[in-house]
Amino acid sequence: MAMPPIVAVEIGTTRTVVAVGECDTSGNLNLTTIGTAPTTGVRKGQIVSIDQAESGLSTALRQAEQGGLFTIRQVILAISGAHIQSAVNAGNIPIQGRDNIITQDDVDEVYDIASSLRLDLSRKPIHIFQQSFSIDDMTGIGNPVGMTGSQLASSALIIHGANTRFENVASVFRRVSVETRDTVFGVCAASLAVLSPEQKKSGVLLIDLGGGTTNYVVFANDVAATAGSLGIGGDHITNDIALAFNIPTSQAEELKITEGSATIDPDSAGRKVILKQSVGFPDRSVGVRSLHTAINARVEETLRVVRAKLDEEGVLPLLGAGVVLVGGGSHLSHITDLARQVFGLPCTIGTLRNIACAPTIEPSADLAIVAGTLIYEFMYGEGKRPGRGLAKHISSLWERILRK
């Protein structure tokens, strides 16, 4: 018998998505209905107009309700935004039990210490990722229970965001009489939908290329190593094109989609695109090579900022499985080529794994966040959480999938 439907919502900078999914008792997810609407009132993943954001959310909710033939009252929210940050906090305790054997109580105690990062009152935690343990001078231990030692240490990756940003989102949902049962960091949820256990063990960087933000998370040795968000996205590319060629943003967006490339095509020299007159803008031609140059500059800058952050945290050498891209920006032509150049690693576009879609829904990297959010809630929703954060949730989920 199928479980009750689950609803995930992502209010992005350019698009609001409402996804309805159903899971059977074996844990198989079926994505049944999608509602979408253009987003206004959101900049860099953060709400700047509650009235405008409400309009897009209402439209997407109505579409999903019509497709699913039920009224949506509760949702799981996937968020992003430059306000989201992460920090690693460490904890350690002496082992004082009989024969210095480590117990589950010891593990719980060191976890509590590692997860108790003192945040500013203006911020709140979203996820706590349990990382590996060490006993004395032995590192990289997954489960220390039953082992012997004098000192047990562990660390946790804590992802946190600004209280005011959460409150603004909550205000939008109150306007439409919908309760948000839980909140997840979008790119972390997406990892549930597109990453394999082998990738997380070997080391992988997952990047969500959104309209107003670029979000990332790194997994290595089966644990989350770092995560973050930049206030740069596809809208910035569009604005660069509009400014470079003095054209309206609507034409710039169309140019980006139809003629854009993340790398500079050597065969594009001399080729031009003719743009028809628009209100306040005359007819003009745009050189394709110049267009590619403008796009390449912004996308390469964004990827290099991500690389610099990973280099600063010392996780670049851990990425044995390379880079995976999701989000609307992953559709940009030659984006994987540019990512390979920037990171010096293999790069692929993420695809939905272990998820069935209704015939009217085309599986794509655009849906990774909402699909992953549905998986997260089904597997680890209220009353089902083991209390070790999303990293443990992800590992448990893949173990369950592999047993099928």
ZIMOKA-V990245 format. One record per helix or strand. SS is the DSSP state (a for helix, b for strand). FROM is the first residue (numbers start at 1). LEN is the number of residues. If there is no record, write none. Layout:
SS;FROM;LEN
SS;FROM;LEN
//
This chain:
b;6;6
b;15;9
b;29;10
b;42;2
b;46;2
a;50;19
b;74;6
b;85;10
a;98;3
b;101;1
a;104;11
b;123;13
b;138;4
b;148;1
b;151;12
a;163;13
b;179;7
a;186;9
a;197;6
b;204;6
b;214;7
b;223;8
a;234;12
a;249;11
a;266;3
b;272;4
b;278;1
b;281;1
b;284;4
a;288;25
a;316;3
b;323;4
a;328;4
a;335;9
b;347;3
b;355;3
a;365;16
a;389;14
//
